[in-house]
Amino acid sequence: MTETRGGFLISQIKQIQGRVFGRLLTEAGIDEFNGAQAGK
């Protein structure tokens, strides 16, 4: 149970991180990358 929940939480963090990074890129006027590319 703990491992499953841990994996779910990591997935959620990654999704939020992508959105935040995308927003920061947009605010900085950078359009060569997107939030989804941040983790790659």
PDBQT receptor file of N, H, CA, C and O in Angstrom, charges set to zero:
ATOM      1  N   MET A   1       0.837  -1.198   0.000  1.00  0.00    +0.000 N 
ATOM      2  CA  MET A   1       0.000   0.000   0.000  1.00  0.00    +0.000 C 
ATOM      3  C   MET A   1       0.870   1.247   0.000  1.00  0.00    +0.000 C 
ATOM      4  O   MET A   1       0.618   2.170  -0.774  1.00  0.00    +0.000 OA
ATOM      5  N   THR A   2       1.888   1.292   0.850  1.00  0.00    +0.000 N 
ATOM      6  H   THR A   2       2.093   0.542   1.478  1.00  0.00    +0.000 HD
ATOM      7  CA  THR A   2       2.749   2.463   0.941  1.00  0.00    +0.000 C 
ATOM      8  C   THR A   2       3.494   2.697  -0.369  1.00  0.00    +0.000 C 
ATOM      9  O   THR A   2       3.611   3.837  -0.818  1.00  0.00    +0.000 OA
ATOM     10  N   GLU A   3       4.002   1.623  -0.989  1.00  0.00    +0.000 N 
ATOM     11  H   GLU A   3       3.906   0.696  -0.624  1.00  0.00    +0.000 HD
ATOM     12  CA  GLU A   3       4.724   1.763  -2.247  1.00  0.00    +0.000 C 
ATOM     13  C   GLU A   3       3.814   2.304  -3.341  1.00  0.00    +0.000 C 
ATOM     14  O   GLU A   3       4.230   3.160  -4.122  1.00  0.00    +0.000 OA
ATOM     15  N   THR A   4       2.593   1.822  -3.407  1.00  0.00    +0.000 N 
ATOM     16  H   THR A   4       2.255   1.127  -2.772  1.00  0.00    +0.000 HD
ATOM     17  CA  THR A   4       1.646   2.289  -4.413  1.00  0.00    +0.000 C 
ATOM     18  C   THR A   4       1.340   3.762  -4.198  1.00  0.00    +0.000 C 
ATOM     19  O   THR A   4       1.321   4.534  -5.157  1.00  0.00    +0.000 OA
ATOM     20  N   ARG A   5       1.107   4.151  -2.989  1.00  0.00    +0.000 N 
ATOM     21  H   ARG A   5       1.123   3.524  -2.210  1.00  0.00    +0.000 HD
ATOM     22  CA  ARG A   5       0.806   5.554  -2.691  1.00  0.00    +0.000 C 
ATOM     23  C   ARG A   5       2.020   6.424  -2.972  1.00  0.00    +0.000 C 
ATOM     24  O   ARG A   5       1.878   7.543  -3.466  1.00  0.00    +0.000 OA
ATOM     25  N   GLY A   6       3.205   5.929  -2.664  1.00  0.00    +0.000 N 
ATOM     26  H   GLY A   6       3.320   5.021  -2.263  1.00  0.00    +0.000 HD
ATOM     27  CA  GLY A   6       4.424   6.686  -2.929  1.00  0.00    +0.000 C 
ATOM     28  C   GLY A   6       4.600   6.938  -4.418  1.00  0.00    +0.000 C 
ATOM     29  O   GLY A   6       4.970   8.039  -4.825  1.00  0.00    +0.000 OA
ATOM     30  N   GLY A   7       4.337   5.929  -5.223  1.00  0.00    +0.000 N 
ATOM     31  H   GLY A   7       4.036   5.035  -4.892  1.00  0.00    +0.000 HD
ATOM     32  CA  GLY A   7       4.429   6.089  -6.676  1.00  0.00    +0.000 C 
ATOM     33  C   GLY A   7       3.424   7.092  -7.191  1.00  0.00    +0.000 C 
ATOM     34  O   GLY A   7       3.731   7.899  -8.068  1.00  0.00    +0.000 OA
ATOM     35  N   PHE A   8       2.209   7.041  -6.639  1.00  0.00    +0.000 N 
ATOM     36  H   PHE A   8       1.959   6.385  -5.927  1.00  0.00    +0.000 HD
ATOM     37  CA  PHE A   8       1.166   7.988  -7.035  1.00  0.00    +0.000 C 
ATOM     38  C   PHE A   8       1.586   9.411  -6.690  1.00  0.00    +0.000 C 
ATOM     39  O   PHE A   8       1.420  10.322  -7.501  1.00  0.00    +0.000 OA
ATOM     40  N   LEU A   9       2.123   9.605  -5.501  1.00  0.00    +0.000 N 
ATOM     41  H   LEU A   9       2.258   8.865  -4.842  1.00  0.00    +0.000 HD
ATOM     42  CA  LEU A   9       2.528  10.944  -5.086  1.00  0.00    +0.000 C 
ATOM     43  C   LEU A   9       3.680  11.471  -5.942  1.00  0.00    +0.000 C 
ATOM     44  O   LEU A   9       3.708  12.654  -6.282  1.00  0.00    +0.000 OA
ATOM     45  N   ILE A  10       4.615  10.612  -6.287  1.00  0.00    +0.000 N 
ATOM     46  H   ILE A  10       4.591   9.651  -6.012  1.00  0.00    +0.000 HD
ATOM     47  CA  ILE A  10       5.715  11.030  -7.159  1.00  0.00    +0.000 C 
ATOM     48  C   ILE A  10       5.169  11.455  -8.519  1.00  0.00    +0.000 C 
ATOM     49  O   ILE A  10       5.622  12.446  -9.091  1.00  0.00    +0.000 OA
ATOM     50  N   SER A  11       4.209  10.715  -9.027  1.00  0.00    +0.000 N 
ATOM     51  H   SER A  11       3.841   9.910  -8.561  1.00  0.00    +0.000 HD
ATOM     52  CA  SER A  11       3.581  11.056 -10.303  1.00  0.00    +0.000 C 
ATOM     53  C   SER A  11       2.896  12.422 -10.225  1.00  0.00    +0.000 C 
ATOM     54  O   SER A  11       3.013  13.235 -11.142  1.00  0.00    +0.000 OA
ATOM     55  N   GLN A  12       2.186  12.666  -9.134  1.00  0.00    +0.000 N 
ATOM     56  H   GLN A  12       2.090  12.006  -8.389  1.00  0.00    +0.000 HD
ATOM     57  CA  GLN A  12       1.513  13.952  -8.946  1.00  0.00    +0.000 C 
ATOM     58  C   GLN A  12       2.514  15.101  -8.879  1.00  0.00    +0.000 C 
ATOM     59  O   GLN A  12       2.297  16.151  -9.483  1.00  0.00    +0.000 OA
ATOM     60  N   ILE A  13       3.600  14.907  -8.151  1.00  0.00    +0.000 N 
ATOM     61  H   ILE A  13       3.777  14.054  -7.659  1.00  0.00    +0.000 HD
ATOM     62  CA  ILE A  13       4.638  15.935  -8.031  1.00  0.00    +0.000 C 
ATOM     63  C   ILE A  13       5.219  16.253  -9.402  1.00  0.00    +0.000 C 
ATOM     64  O   ILE A  13       5.434  17.420  -9.728  1.00  0.00    +0.000 OA
ATOM     65  N   LYS A  14       5.471  15.232 -10.199  1.00  0.00    +0.000 N 
ATOM     66  H   LYS A  14       5.296  14.284  -9.934  1.00  0.00    +0.000 HD
ATOM     67  CA  LYS A  14       6.037  15.433 -11.531  1.00  0.00    +0.000 C 
ATOM     68  C   LYS A  14       5.078  16.233 -12.414  1.00  0.00    +0.000 C 
ATOM     69  O   LYS A  14       5.507  17.109 -13.165  1.00  0.00    +0.000 OA
ATOM     70  N   GLN A  15       3.792  15.935 -12.324  1.00  0.00    +0.000 N 
ATOM     71  H   GLN A  15       3.443  15.224 -11.713  1.00  0.00    +0.000 HD
ATOM     72  CA  GLN A  15       2.808  16.667 -13.118  1.00  0.00    +0.000 C 
ATOM     73  C   GLN A  15       2.765  18.142 -12.713  1.00  0.00    +0.000 C 
ATOM     74  O   GLN A  15       2.747  19.026 -13.570  1.00  0.00    +0.000 OA
ATOM     75  N   ILE A  16       2.749  18.397 -11.420  1.00  0.00    +0.000 N 
ATOM     76  H   ILE A  16       2.764  17.679 -10.724  1.00  0.00    +0.000 HD
ATOM     77  CA  ILE A  16       2.708  19.777 -10.924  1.00  0.00    +0.000 C 
ATOM     78  C   ILE A  16       3.987  20.513 -11.298  1.00  0.00    +0.000 C 
ATOM     79  O   ILE A  16       3.947  21.682 -11.683  1.00  0.00    +0.000 OA
ATOM     80  N   GLN A  17       5.125  19.824 -11.185  1.00  0.00    +0.000 N 
ATOM     81  H   GLN A  17       5.157  18.875 -10.872  1.00  0.00    +0.000 HD
ATOM     82  CA  GLN A  17       6.412  20.428 -11.534  1.00  0.00    +0.000 C 
ATOM     83  C   GLN A  17       6.399  20.873 -12.996  1.00  0.00    +0.000 C 
ATOM     84  O   GLN A  17       6.879  21.960 -13.317  1.00  0.00    +0.000 OA
ATOM     85  N   GLY A  18       5.856  20.043 -13.876  1.00  0.00    +0.000 N 
ATOM     86  H   GLY A  18       5.466  19.160 -13.614  1.00  0.00    +0.000 HD
ATOM     87  CA  GLY A  18       5.778  20.395 -15.291  1.00  0.00    +0.000 C 
ATOM     88  C   GLY A  18       4.931  21.627 -15.521  1.00  0.00    +0.000 C 
ATOM     89  O   GLY A  18       5.287  22.483 -16.331  1.00  0.00    +0.000 OA
ATOM     90  N   ARG A  19       3.820  21.728 -14.822  1.00  0.00    +0.000 N 
ATOM     91  H   ARG A  19       3.531  21.033 -14.164  1.00  0.00    +0.000 HD
ATOM     92  CA  ARG A  19       2.945  22.901 -14.968  1.00  0.00    +0.000 C 
ATOM     93  C   ARG A  19       3.623  24.165 -14.460  1.00  0.00    +0.000 C 
ATOM     94  O   ARG A  19       3.557  25.212 -15.103  1.00  0.00    +0.000 OA
ATOM     95  N   VAL A  20       4.270  24.067 -13.311  1.00  0.00    +0.000 N 
ATOM     96  H   VAL A  20       4.323  23.217 -12.788  1.00  0.00    +0.000 HD
ATOM     97  CA  VAL A  20       4.951  25.234 -12.739  1.00  0.00    +0.000 C 
ATOM     98  C   VAL A  20       6.087  25.682 -13.648  1.00  0.00    +0.000 C 
ATOM     99  O   VAL A  20       6.254  26.875 -13.904  1.00  0.00    +0.000 OA
ATOM    100  N   PHE A  21       6.864  24.723 -14.131  1.00  0.00    +0.000 N 
ATOM    101  H   PHE A  21       6.728  23.755 -13.923  1.00  0.00    +0.000 HD
ATOM    102  CA  PHE A  21       7.973  25.057 -15.013  1.00  0.00    +0.000 C 
ATOM    103  C   PHE A  21       7.458  25.693 -16.303  1.00  0.00    +0.000 C 
ATOM    104  O   PHE A  21       8.037  26.663 -16.794  1.00  0.00    +0.000 OA
ATOM    105  N   GLY A  22       6.380  25.152 -16.847  1.00  0.00    +0.000 N 
ATOM    106  H   GLY A  22       5.911  24.364 -16.448  1.00  0.00    +0.000 HD
ATOM    107  CA  GLY A  22       5.773  25.722 -18.048  1.00  0.00    +0.000 C 
ATOM    108  C   GLY A  22       5.325  27.152 -17.822  1.00  0.00    +0.000 C 
ATOM    109  O   GLY A  22       5.518  28.013 -18.681  1.00  0.00    +0.000 OA
ATOM    110  N   ARG A  23       4.734  27.404 -16.683  1.00  0.00    +0.000 N 
ATOM    111  H   ARG A  23       4.577  26.705 -15.986  1.00  0.00    +0.000 HD
ATOM    112  CA  ARG A  23       4.282  28.762 -16.365  1.00  0.00    +0.000 C 
ATOM    113  C   ARG A  23       5.473  29.710 -16.244  1.00  0.00    +0.000 C 
ATOM    114  O   ARG A  23       5.422  30.842 -16.725  1.00  0.00    +0.000 OA
ATOM    115  N   LEU A  24       6.538  29.248 -15.603  1.00  0.00    +0.000 N 
ATOM    116  H   LEU A  24       6.580  28.329 -15.212  1.00  0.00    +0.000 HD
ATOM    117  CA  LEU A  24       7.737  30.085 -15.478  1.00  0.00    +0.000 C 
ATOM    118  C   LEU A  24       8.341  30.399 -16.848  1.00  0.00    +0.000 C 
ATOM    119  O   LEU A  24       8.770  31.525 -17.101  1.00  0.00    +0.000 OA
ATOM    120  N   LEU A  25       8.370  29.398 -17.726  1.00  0.00    +0.000 N 
ATOM    121  H   LEU A  25       8.021  28.484 -17.520  1.00  0.00    +0.000 HD
ATOM    122  CA  LEU A  25       8.888  29.629 -19.076  1.00  0.00    +0.000 C 
ATOM    123  C   LEU A  25       8.026  30.645 -19.819  1.00  0.00    +0.000 C 
ATOM    124  O   LEU A  25       8.551  31.533 -20.490  1.00  0.00    +0.000 OA
ATOM    125  N   THR A  26       6.717  30.518 -19.703  1.00  0.00    +0.000 N 
ATOM    126  H   THR A  26       6.290  29.797 -19.158  1.00  0.00    +0.000 HD
ATOM    127  CA  THR A  26       5.803  31.446 -20.366  1.00  0.00    +0.000 C 
ATOM    128  C   THR A  26       6.004  32.864 -19.845  1.00  0.00    +0.000 C 
ATOM    129  O   THR A  26       6.068  33.814 -20.626  1.00  0.00    +0.000 OA
ATOM    130  N   GLU A  27       6.102  33.003 -18.545  1.00  0.00    +0.000 N 
ATOM    131  H   GLU A  27       6.050  32.232 -17.911  1.00  0.00    +0.000 HD
ATOM    132  CA  GLU A  27       6.297  34.328 -17.952  1.00  0.00    +0.000 C 
ATOM    133  C   GLU A  27       7.629  34.945 -18.374  1.00  0.00    +0.000 C 
ATOM    134  O   GLU A  27       7.749  36.166 -18.473  1.00  0.00    +0.000 OA
ATOM    135  N   ALA A  28       8.633  34.093 -18.623  1.00  0.00    +0.000 N 
ATOM    136  H   ALA A  28       8.535  33.101 -18.543  1.00  0.00    +0.000 HD
ATOM    137  CA  ALA A  28       9.943  34.585 -19.043  1.00  0.00    +0.000 C 
ATOM    138  C   ALA A  28       9.997  34.817 -20.554  1.00  0.00    +0.000 C 
ATOM    139  O   ALA A  28      11.003  35.303 -21.070  1.00  0.00    +0.000 OA
ATOM    140  N   GLY A  29       8.923  34.475 -21.262  1.00  0.00    +0.000 N 
ATOM    141  H   GLY A  29       8.105  34.080 -20.842  1.00  0.00    +0.000 HD
ATOM    142  CA  GLY A  29       8.884  34.667 -22.701  1.00  0.00    +0.000 C 
ATOM    143  C   GLY A  29       9.669  33.632 -23.479  1.00  0.00    +0.000 C 
ATOM    144  O   GLY A  29      10.063  33.878 -24.619  1.00  0.00    +0.000 OA
ATOM    145  N   ILE A  30       9.899  32.487 -22.882  1.00  0.00    +0.000 N 
ATOM    146  H   ILE A  30       9.579  32.287 -21.956  1.00  0.00    +0.000 HD
ATOM    147  CA  ILE A  30      10.644  31.412 -23.538  1.00  0.00    +0.000 C 
ATOM    148  C   ILE A  30       9.640  30.424 -24.113  1.00  0.00    +0.000 C 
ATOM    149  O   ILE A  30       8.863  29.818 -23.376  1.00  0.00    +0.000 OA
ATOM    150  N   ASP A  31       9.660  30.266 -25.434  1.00  0.00    +0.000 N 
ATOM    151  H   ASP A  31      10.291  30.758 -26.032  1.00  0.00    +0.000 HD
ATOM    152  CA  ASP A  31       8.705  29.341 -26.031  1.00  0.00    +0.000 C 
ATOM    153  C   ASP A  31       9.379  28.189 -26.778  1.00  0.00    +0.000 C 
ATOM    154  O   ASP A  31       8.704  27.428 -27.472  1.00  0.00    +0.000 OA
ATOM    155  N   GLU A  32      10.686  28.052 -26.646  1.00  0.00    +0.000 N 
ATOM    156  H   GLU A  32      11.235  28.670 -26.082  1.00  0.00    +0.000 HD
ATOM    157  CA  GLU A  32      11.400  26.955 -27.290  1.00  0.00    +0.000 C 
ATOM    158  C   GLU A  32      11.183  25.631 -26.556  1.00  0.00    +0.000 C 
ATOM    159  O   GLU A  32      11.349  24.559 -27.139  1.00  0.00    +0.000 OA
ATOM    160  N   PHE A  33      10.815  25.708 -25.286  1.00  0.00    +0.000 N 
ATOM    161  H   PHE A  33      10.681  26.579 -24.812  1.00  0.00    +0.000 HD
ATOM    162  CA  PHE A  33      10.601  24.524 -24.461  1.00  0.00    +0.000 C 
ATOM    163  C   PHE A  33       9.230  24.623 -23.825  1.00  0.00    +0.000 C 
ATOM    164  O   PHE A  33       8.616  25.690 -23.803  1.00  0.00    +0.000 OA
ATOM    165  N   ASN A  34       8.752  23.491 -23.304  1.00  0.00    +0.000 N 
ATOM    166  H   ASN A  34       9.250  22.625 -23.322  1.00  0.00    +0.000 HD
ATOM    167  CA  ASN A  34       7.506  23.523 -22.538  1.00  0.00    +0.000 C 
ATOM    168  C   ASN A  34       7.713  22.787 -21.215  1.00  0.00    +0.000 C 
ATOM    169  O   ASN A  34       8.745  22.150 -21.005  1.00  0.00    +0.000 OA
ATOM    170  N   GLY A  35       6.746  22.880 -20.350  1.00  0.00    +0.000 N 
ATOM    171  H   GLY A  35       5.908  23.398 -20.521  1.00  0.00    +0.000 HD
ATOM    172  CA  GLY A  35       6.876  22.274 -19.029  1.00  0.00    +0.000 C 
ATOM    173  C   GLY A  35       7.081  20.776 -19.064  1.00  0.00    +0.000 C 
ATOM    174  O   GLY A  35       7.763  20.222 -18.202  1.00  0.00    +0.000 OA
ATOM    175  N   ALA A  36       6.491  20.105 -20.063  1.00  0.00    +0.000 N 
ATOM    176  H   ALA A  36       5.937  20.555 -20.763  1.00  0.00    +0.000 HD
ATOM    177  CA  ALA A  36       6.641  18.653 -20.162  1.00  0.00    +0.000 C 
ATOM    178  C   ALA A  36       8.072  18.251 -20.494  1.00  0.00    +0.000 C 
ATOM    179  O   ALA A  36       8.492  17.143 -20.162  1.00  0.00    +0.000 OA
ATOM    180  N   GLN A  37       8.819  19.122 -21.134  1.00  0.00    +0.000 N 
ATOM    181  H   GLN A  37       8.478  20.022 -21.404  1.00  0.00    +0.000 HD
ATOM    182  CA  GLN A  37      10.198  18.818 -21.497  1.00  0.00    +0.000 C 
ATOM    183  C   GLN A  37      11.161  19.041 -20.334  1.00  0.00    +0.000 C 
ATOM    184  O   GLN A  37      12.337  18.692 -20.435  1.00  0.00    +0.000 OA
ATOM    185  N   ALA A  38      10.692  19.604 -19.254  1.00  0.00    +0.000 N 
ATOM    186  H   ALA A  38       9.736  19.888 -19.171  1.00  0.00    +0.000 HD
ATOM    187  CA  ALA A  38      11.565  19.938 -18.120  1.00  0.00    +0.000 C 
ATOM    188  C   ALA A  38      12.178  18.700 -17.498  1.00  0.00    +0.000 C 
ATOM    189  O   ALA A  38      13.332  18.735 -17.071  1.00  0.00    +0.000 OA
ATOM    190  N   GLY A  39      11.434  17.608 -17.435  1.00  0.00    +0.000 N 
ATOM    191  H   GLY A  39      10.496  17.580 -17.781  1.00  0.00    +0.000 HD
ATOM    192  CA  GLY A  39      11.921  16.421 -16.769  1.00  0.00    +0.000 C 
ATOM    193  C   GLY A  39      12.754  15.502 -17.650  1.00  0.00    +0.000 C 
ATOM    194  O   GLY A  39      13.194  14.443 -17.202  1.00  0.00    +0.000 OA
ATOM    195  N   LYS A  40      12.970  15.892 -18.875  1.00  0.00    +0.000 N 
ATOM    196  H   LYS A  40      12.613  16.752 -19.239  1.00  0.00    +0.000 HD
ATOM    197  CA  LYS A  40      13.703  15.012 -19.803  1.00  0.00    +0.000 C 
ATOM    198  C   LYS A  40      15.140  15.393 -19.916  1.00  0.00    +0.000 C 
ATOM    199  O   LYS A  40      15.893  14.756 -20.653  1.00  0.00    +0.000 OA
TER     200      LYS A  40
